[in-house]
Amino acid sequence: MKKQFTNSAFFLFLLPVFFVFHGLTENYEFVSLKDAAWLTLFYIGSTFIIFLLCWIIYRNSRKASLLAFVLMVIFFFFGSFHDALKSIFPSSFITKYTFILPLLFILALLIFFLIKKSKSNFKPPFLYLNMVFLVLLVVESFAISKKIADIKTTVVSLNKEFIECINCPTPDIYLIVADGYTSNTALKEVFSYDNIDFETELKKRNFHVINNSFSNYNSTAHSMTSMLNLRHLNDLSSLIYNKENLAICYDLIKQNQTLLFFKSIGYQFYNYSDFYFTDHPAATSPTFLFAKTRVISSQTLWGRISRDLWYHLVTDLKLNFVINKSVYGQLRNNNKVLKLTEDIVETESPLPKFVYSHLVMPHHPYYFDRNGNPTSIDKLKEFSGATEFFFNSKWRLYKVL
């Protein structure tokens, strides 16, 4: 084994495994094992490509392995390194990208030349790194095993307060959430917009409109958890928007009382939202929730650049195809939800339907003005002029309702 560990660069491919494994341990509530596995394979493939590029330069597999390892360490642990710098030197110039990126480039270049000029066979560092990552993976295995044991998914049962109504009608039910849509009172006071025409049209269709409605919570996850479970959030020690509280909310949403009740009386559920329900995954690519493995990948060098610099870079360089993909992501989600909802309305089903459609509008970015005209991309890029724009699809919603 010692011979294998001194001659083989196992550490190079154990590095991405450890990185994802550690991220999964810290964020087990948000990342599925399947998504983590795919991310691991992607990072292993990326590491292999970097190794091949280094081999083309060195024509030496041992040197290529070490340089590729250094580059991938910088890539994977940039977020942790940057956060540590910001905690030690808050608001200092050494935490700025204009300083830290050139510094990392110079450091990588220096290591490149040191490896190139070295006559060593690198057996000691190979042995050390292989042993270190083997031990780290064993430790992570124990850590995630404990996490899984502590966070076993319990089977939630329907509360006794829910009583089945024998021989009651079971009409199709549509829960359509217009995220960010406030009451007409608030629209008048804050946006100087009178929504009475829309409310009048709803009343003509026998809808009940609640005057001066408000939410008990100021975040989507908290509000939907409360709504779908028909109770206040007594499970949370505070309403702080953090990973711990979100984990509780997501778990309560997965097996919520409303869905359990409707399923118990024979309803078929259709999930057209960003949320994950047991056996009903999200229909869209989340833009305001933790999206699959983003909570792990956001710690990498590319993840941080994407978060902090990428948008400014593409706007300065006027890369419109990238800007469009970023700016219009939520609009694509909304259009998909609307299309799915319209289609399911027209679909005949032997079972009654419970359809949950979550539209992130008129939540910003405001894609249309109050008259339904598209907002210019320049305004969308700045997310400005919020008071000028309003819910564009209210007339389309009539068709769905």
Buried (B, 14 or more C-beta within 10 A) or exposed (E): EEEEBBBBBBBBBBBBBBBBBBBBBBBBBBBBEEBBEBBBEBBBEBBBEBBEBBBEEBEBEBBBBBBBBBBBEBBBBBBEBBEEBEEEEEEEEEBEEEEBBEEBEEEEEEBBEEBEEEEEEBBEBBBEBBBEBBEBBEBBEEBBEEBEEEEEEEEBEBEEEBEEEEEEEBEBEBBBBBBBBBBBEBBEEEBEBEBEEBBEBBEEEEEEEEEEEEEEBEBBBBBBBBBBBEBEBEEBEEEEBEEEBBBBBBBBBBBBBBBBBBBEBEBBBBBBBBBBBBEBEBBBEBBBBBBBBBBBBBBBBEBBBBEEEBBEEBBEEEBEEBBBEBBBBBBEBBBBBBEBBBEBBEEEEEEBBBBBBBBBBBBBBBBBBBEEEEBEBEBBBEEEEBEBBBBBBBEBBEEBE
